[in-house]
Amino acid sequence: MGFSNLVLVAPECEVGVEARAYAMKGDEILDQAVFLPTLEDAAERFGYLVATTGRSRQPTPSLVDLRSFVQDLGERFSSSSLAIVFGSEENGLSREELRLCHWLIRIPTDSDYPVMNLAQAVAVVAYELNLTFSDGSGKEQLLHEAGCEENAAFLLFLEELLQKTAFPEHVQIEKIMKRLRRISARARLEKEDIDLLRGVLTRFQPKRGRAR
């Protein structure tokens, strides 16, 4: 389907002769694969993480069906790198891993058997993405869209601002930041947006010896 950047997070088996035998002409992808110990390490490398799930117990704003997500990418393709995250064949993605991702996508299937196996899910997602980008459409990026480093710097600014603010004891800054990261990713902030938000929020920064 035209994709070559494979990242493997803590694989439980060796990627050796047997894998290359099954890969056929895709053995170059395995040779160039990146191995990472945790999904947190992957989150630091990519602007956006998009999780795939077949078991969503409740509606969530970050959950969309695959085709809707791909069509939205075609209209506003991000200048930041994006990774599609697939779970293991047996257990899928854990709750903690899902929280690291900015969006959740699902492949619409029959309600009697909603879960696909890993190889099928990868093929379907890659097919939909290939359809969108193979004809040249969707490759335009927003002229002023903020990059990964600019978004990360802004989120760090927000976190430092929250830490200086007097919240009730039960408020957890870490949970607030997880939600803000997802909001930031979905908003696809432009550089001017970040400059404006920084300027406005700076006016509300607590002064020395005083927290509002």
Secondary structure, 3 states (H helix, E strand, C coil): CCCCCCEEECCCCCCCHHHHHHHHHHHHHHHCCEEECCHHHHHHHCCEEEEECCCCCCCCCCEEEHHHHHHHHHHCECCCCEEEECCECCCECCHHHHHCCCEEEECCCCCCCCCCCHHHHHHHHHHHHHHHHCCCCCCCECCCECCHHHHHHHHHHHHHHHHCCCCCCCCCHHHHHHHHHHHHHHHCCEHHHHHHHHHHHHCCCCCCCCCC
